[in-house]
Amino acid sequence: MGLQLRMYLLLAVMFGIIYAVFVMLGEVSGRGSFLTYAILASIMVLVQYLIGPAIVGWTMKVRWVTEQEEPELHRMVADLAREAHIKKPKVGISGLNIPNAFAYGRFGDARVVVTDGIRSLLTKDELRAVVGHEVSHVKHHDMVIITILSVVPLILWYIAWGIMWSGGGRDRRNGGQIALIGFVAFILYFVTNLLVLYASRIREYYADLGSVRLGNEPKYMASALYKLVYGTARTSKEELKQVEGVKAFFANDPTRALKELRELREIDRDMSGTIDANELSTIRGKKVVLGFGDKMMEALSTHPNMLKRIKHLSTLMFASQMSIRA
């Protein structure tokens, strides 16, 4: 409930910011610029909405598979979709060697994809937890929410850019005030971009929670994330560069794998290459303290710090155990 509330509050804050800028522009300039900026932003979002799935599919080398080709994967997605009370997403396999999974698409046309690299790396329970994470993204419609939120910095950029090119407005009396609004819009452009990244991190926590609610034990999600980090750390830099622009779709950030691997090895006390229930329980009692560099890196990332994410999963394990006992 807390994660969902944060997302709704973020939506309110973002559109409150854009509304305040429009009001100031209208008051100072005497003419409303809302329609122009809203139309430009809406056109770009509409184009992204329409052609975005095709671009993602092409970039990720996705091929769609039938139930006859991949019966077990189809069965897993169908079972999780039924548990989530949603229409079964389209099922695909990505030709990327990077071990991961992702969900994307439009309303009524959701797609869940696993890469070639993930299926030989994870156990059935771990793969089900990751696919449950992606099905939860579909259920929450958070890809659509992120798209909506992304409109705000886009509009603020148009406002700031438009004012800079107009020289602060033709009205000399209000030119200074309009220029100031342009400067504020430029600052808010960066601030709202950070808020969009924050929303992206929230949705990862929310999808982890959603996977647990679909019947997957937190230890399997934690162990899967550990293995994804390990598998990605062995991926070539050339392959990682190919997915730089679409890494927000993945279950974890592939570009941070090497650093995350060093951190997660501290949790894997028996060096088994997995995170079991005891190891997950241990981190629950520890406080995750991030240095300034790690905090800055997380603030500029689409995914949460991995140690914080594993810590969150440990609290879900405790909650699920209490629910079973009750």
C-alpha positions as CSV (number, residue, x, y, z in Angstrom):
1,M,0.0,0.0,0.0
2,G,2.9,2.3,0.8
3,L,4.5,1.8,-2.6
4,Q,1.2,2.4,-4.4
5,L,0.6,5.6,-2.3
6,R,4.1,6.9,-3.2
7,M,3.4,6.5,-6.9
8,Y,0.0,8.3,-6.7
9,L,1.6,11.1,-4.6
10,L,4.4,11.4,-7.2
11,L,1.8,11.8,-10.0
12,A,0.1,14.5,-8.0
13,V,3.4,16.3,-7.3
14,M,4.6,16.1,-10.9
15,F,1.4,17.5,-12.4
16,G,1.2,20.1,-9.5
17,I,4.6,21.4,-10.7
18,I,3.6,21.6,-14.3
19,Y,0.3,23.3,-13.4
20,A,2.1,25.9,-11.3
21,V,4.5,26.7,-14.1
22,F,1.6,27.2,-16.5
23,V,-0.2,29.5,-14.1
24,M,2.9,31.6,-13.7
25,L,3.4,31.8,-17.5
26,G,-0.2,32.8,-18.0
27,E,-0.1,35.5,-15.3
28,V,3.1,37.1,-16.5
29,S,2.7,36.8,-20.3
30,G,-1.0,37.4,-20.4
31,R,-1.4,34.5,-22.8
32,G,-1.7,30.8,-22.1
33,S,1.0,28.5,-23.6
34,F,-0.6,25.4,-22.2
35,L,-2.2,24.2,-25.4
36,T,1.0,24.5,-27.5
37,Y,3.2,22.6,-25.1
38,A,0.5,20.1,-24.3
39,I,0.0,19.3,-28.0
40,L,3.7,18.9,-28.7
41,A,4.2,16.6,-25.7
42,S,1.1,14.6,-26.4
43,I,2.2,14.0,-30.0
44,M,5.6,12.8,-28.9
45,V,4.0,10.5,-26.2
46,L,1.5,9.2,-28.7
47,V,4.2,8.4,-31.2
48,Q,6.2,6.7,-28.5
49,Y,3.1,4.7,-27.4
50,L,2.4,3.6,-31.0
51,I,5.9,2.7,-32.2
52,G,7.7,2.1,-28.9
53,P,6.9,-1.6,-28.7
54,A,8.2,-2.2,-32.2
55,I,11.4,-0.4,-31.4
56,V,11.9,-2.3,-28.1
57,G,11.2,-5.7,-29.9
58,W,13.7,-4.8,-32.6
59,T,16.4,-3.6,-30.1
60,M,15.9,-6.7,-27.9
61,K,15.8,-9.2,-30.8
62,V,12.5,-10.6,-29.7
63,R,10.8,-13.5,-31.4
64,W,7.3,-14.6,-30.4
65,V,6.9,-18.3,-29.5
66,T,3.9,-20.5,-29.6
67,E,2.7,-22.9,-26.9
68,Q,3.9,-25.8,-29.0
69,E,7.4,-24.3,-29.1
70,E,7.7,-23.3,-25.5
71,P,4.9,-25.1,-23.5
72,E,6.5,-24.7,-20.1
73,L,7.2,-21.0,-20.4
74,H,3.6,-20.4,-21.8
75,R,2.2,-22.4,-18.9
76,M,4.2,-20.4,-16.4
77,V,3.0,-17.0,-17.8
78,A,-0.6,-18.2,-18.1
79,D,-0.6,-19.4,-14.4
80,L,0.8,-16.2,-13.1
81,A,-1.5,-14.1,-15.3
82,R,-4.5,-16.1,-13.9
83,E,-3.2,-15.5,-10.3
84,A,-2.9,-11.7,-11.2
85,H,-6.4,-11.7,-12.7
86,I,-5.2,-10.2,-16.0
87,K,-5.3,-11.3,-19.6
88,K,-2.3,-13.5,-20.5
89,P,0.5,-11.4,-22.1
90,K,2.1,-12.3,-25.3
91,V,5.1,-14.6,-24.7
92,G,8.5,-14.0,-26.4
93,I,12.2,-14.9,-26.2
94,S,14.9,-12.4,-26.7
95,G,18.1,-13.4,-28.6
96,L,20.2,-11.4,-26.2
97,N,22.8,-13.4,-24.2
98,I,22.3,-11.0,-21.2
99,P,20.4,-13.0,-18.6
100,N,17.2,-11.0,-17.9
101,A,13.5,-10.6,-18.5
102,F,11.2,-7.7,-19.3
103,A,7.7,-6.6,-19.9
104,Y,6.4,-3.9,-22.3
105,G,3.5,-3.1,-24.6
106,R,0.3,-1.1,-24.6
107,F,-3.1,-1.4,-22.9
108,G,-4.6,-4.7,-23.9
109,D,-1.3,-5.7,-25.7
110,A,1.1,-6.6,-23.0
111,R,4.2,-8.7,-23.7
112,V,6.5,-10.7,-21.4
113,V,9.9,-11.7,-22.7
114,V,12.8,-13.7,-21.3
115,T,16.3,-13.7,-22.8
116,D,18.2,-16.7,-24.1
117,G,20.7,-16.1,-21.3
118,I,18.3,-16.4,-18.4
119,R,16.8,-19.8,-19.0
120,S,19.9,-21.9,-18.5
121,L,20.9,-19.8,-15.4
122,L,17.9,-20.0,-13.2
123,T,16.0,-22.8,-11.5
124,K,12.3,-23.2,-12.3
125,D,11.3,-21.5,-9.0
126,E,13.7,-18.6,-9.6
127,L,12.5,-18.1,-13.2
128,R,8.9,-18.2,-12.0
129,A,9.7,-15.4,-9.5
130,V,11.3,-13.2,-12.2
131,V,8.4,-13.8,-14.6
132,G,6.0,-13.0,-11.7
133,H,7.9,-9.7,-11.3
134,E,7.3,-8.9,-15.0
135,V,3.6,-10.0,-14.9
136,S,3.3,-7.6,-11.9
137,H,4.6,-4.8,-14.1
138,V,1.8,-5.6,-16.5
139,K,-0.8,-5.8,-13.7
140,H,0.2,-2.5,-12.2
141,H,0.3,-0.7,-15.7
142,D,3.4,1.0,-14.4
143,M,5.0,1.3,-17.9
144,V,2.0,3.5,-18.8
145,I,2.4,5.5,-15.6
146,I,6.1,6.1,-16.3
147,T,5.2,7.2,-19.8
148,I,2.7,9.7,-18.3
149,L,5.2,11.0,-15.8
150,S,7.8,11.4,-18.6
151,V,5.5,14.0,-20.2
152,V,6.2,16.5,-17.4
153,P,10.0,17.0,-17.9
154,L,9.3,17.0,-21.6
155,I,6.9,19.9,-21.3
156,L,9.2,21.8,-19.0
157,W,12.0,21.4,-21.5
158,Y,9.8,22.9,-24.2
159,I,8.9,25.8,-22.0
160,A,12.5,26.5,-21.0
161,W,13.8,26.1,-24.6
162,G,11.0,28.2,-26.0
163,I,11.6,31.1,-23.6
164,M,15.3,31.0,-24.2
165,W,14.9,31.2,-27.9
166,S,12.3,34.0,-27.6
167,G,14.7,36.1,-25.6
168,G,12.4,36.2,-22.5
169,G,9.3,37.5,-24.3
170,R,8.5,40.5,-26.4
171,D,7.0,42.4,-23.6
172,R,9.9,44.4,-22.1
173,R,8.0,45.0,-18.9
174,N,7.5,41.3,-18.2
175,G,10.6,40.1,-20.1
176,G,12.6,39.6,-16.9
177,Q,9.9,37.7,-15.1
178,I,9.3,35.4,-18.1
179,A,13.1,34.8,-18.4
180,L,13.0,33.9,-14.7
181,I,10.2,31.4,-15.3
182,G,12.2,29.9,-18.2
183,F,15.2,29.4,-15.8
184,V,12.9,27.9,-13.2
185,A,11.4,25.6,-15.8
186,F,15.0,24.5,-16.8
187,I,15.8,23.6,-13.2
188,L,12.5,21.8,-12.7
189,Y,13.3,19.8,-15.9
190,F,16.2,18.2,-14.1
191,V,14.3,17.8,-10.9
192,T,11.3,16.1,-12.5
193,N,13.7,13.8,-14.4
194,L,15.1,12.7,-11.1
195,L,11.5,12.1,-9.9
196,V,10.8,10.0,-13.0
197,L,13.8,7.9,-12.1
198,Y,12.5,7.7,-8.5
199,A,9.2,6.4,-9.8
200,S,11.0,3.8,-11.9
201,R,12.8,2.6,-8.7
202,I,9.5,2.4,-6.8
203,R,7.9,0.3,-9.5
204,E,10.8,-2.3,-9.2
205,Y,10.1,-2.6,-5.5
206,Y,6.4,-2.8,-6.3
207,A,6.9,-5.6,-8.9
208,D,9.0,-7.6,-6.4
209,L,6.1,-7.3,-3.9
210,G,3.7,-8.3,-6.7
211,S,5.8,-11.4,-7.5
212,V,5.6,-12.5,-3.8
213,R,1.8,-11.9,-3.8
214,L,1.6,-14.2,-6.8
215,G,2.9,-17.0,-4.7
216,N,6.7,-16.8,-5.3
217,E,8.9,-17.0,-2.2
218,P,11.1,-13.9,-1.7
219,K,14.2,-16.1,-1.4
220,Y,13.7,-17.2,-5.0
221,M,13.5,-13.6,-6.3
222,A,16.5,-12.6,-4.2
223,S,18.5,-15.6,-5.5
224,A,17.4,-14.9,-9.1
225,L,18.6,-11.3,-8.8
226,Y,21.9,-12.5,-7.5
227,K,22.3,-14.9,-10.4
228,L,21.2,-12.2,-12.9
229,V,23.9,-9.9,-11.6
230,Y,26.5,-12.7,-11.7
231,G,25.5,-13.7,-15.3
232,T,25.5,-10.1,-16.5
233,A,28.9,-9.4,-15.0
234,R,30.3,-11.9,-17.4
235,T,28.7,-10.2,-20.4
236,S,30.9,-8.3,-22.9
237,K,30.9,-4.5,-22.9
238,E,29.8,-4.5,-26.5
239,E,26.6,-6.4,-25.6
240,L,25.9,-4.1,-22.7
241,K,26.2,-1.0,-24.9
242,Q,23.5,-2.4,-27.2
243,V,20.9,-2.3,-24.4
244,E,22.0,1.0,-22.7
245,G,18.9,2.8,-24.0
246,V,16.4,0.2,-22.9
247,K,17.9,-1.0,-19.6
248,A,14.9,0.4,-17.7
249,F,12.9,-2.5,-19.0
250,F,15.1,-5.1,-17.4
251,A,14.5,-6.8,-14.0
252,N,17.9,-5.3,-12.9
253,D,20.3,-2.7,-14.2
254,P,22.9,-4.6,-16.3
255,T,25.4,-1.8,-16.4
256,R,25.9,-2.0,-12.6
257,A,26.4,-5.7,-12.4
258,L,30.1,-5.8,-11.5
259,K,29.7,-3.5,-8.5
260,E,26.5,-5.2,-7.4
261,L,28.2,-8.6,-7.6
262,R,30.8,-7.6,-5.1
263,E,28.1,-6.3,-2.7
264,L,25.9,-9.4,-3.0
265,R,28.8,-11.9,-2.4
266,E,28.8,-10.6,1.2
267,I,25.3,-12.0,1.6
268,D,26.2,-15.4,0.0
269,R,28.0,-16.6,3.1
270,D,28.3,-20.2,2.0
271,M,29.5,-19.2,-1.5
272,S,26.8,-21.4,-3.1
273,G,26.0,-18.9,-5.8
274,T,22.4,-18.5,-4.4
275,I,20.7,-16.6,-1.6
276,D,18.8,-19.0,0.7
277,A,16.2,-18.3,3.3
278,N,18.8,-18.1,6.2
279,E,21.0,-15.7,4.3
280,L,18.0,-13.5,3.4
281,S,16.9,-13.6,7.0
282,T,20.4,-12.4,8.1
283,I,20.3,-9.2,6.0
284,R,16.8,-8.4,7.4
285,G,18.5,-7.6,10.8
286,K,21.2,-5.4,9.2
287,K,21.0,-1.8,8.3
288,V,22.0,-1.0,4.7
289,V,24.2,2.2,4.8
290,L,25.1,3.7,1.4
291,G,28.0,6.1,0.9
292,F,27.6,9.4,-0.9
293,G,28.7,7.9,-4.2
294,D,26.3,5.0,-4.0
295,K,23.4,7.4,-3.1
296,M,24.2,9.6,-6.1
297,M,24.5,6.5,-8.4
298,E,21.1,5.3,-7.2
299,A,19.5,8.7,-7.6
300,L,20.5,8.6,-11.3
301,S,19.5,5.0,-11.9
302,T,16.3,3.4,-13.1
303,H,16.7,0.6,-10.5
304,P,17.1,0.6,-6.7
305,N,20.4,-0.2,-5.1
306,M,20.6,-4.0,-5.1
307,L,21.4,-4.3,-1.4
308,K,18.4,-2.2,-0.5
309,R,16.3,-4.3,-2.8
310,I,17.4,-7.6,-1.3
311,K,16.7,-6.0,2.2
312,H,13.2,-5.2,1.0
313,L,12.7,-8.8,-0.1
314,S,13.9,-10.0,3.3
315,T,11.0,-8.0,4.9
316,L,8.6,-9.6,2.5
317,M,9.9,-13.0,3.5
318,F,9.1,-12.2,7.2
319,A,5.7,-10.9,6.3
320,S,4.8,-14.0,4.2
321,Q,5.9,-16.2,7.1
322,M,3.7,-14.4,9.5
323,S,0.8,-14.6,7.1
324,I,1.3,-18.4,6.8
325,R,1.4,-18.8,10.6
326,A,-1.7,-16.7,11.0
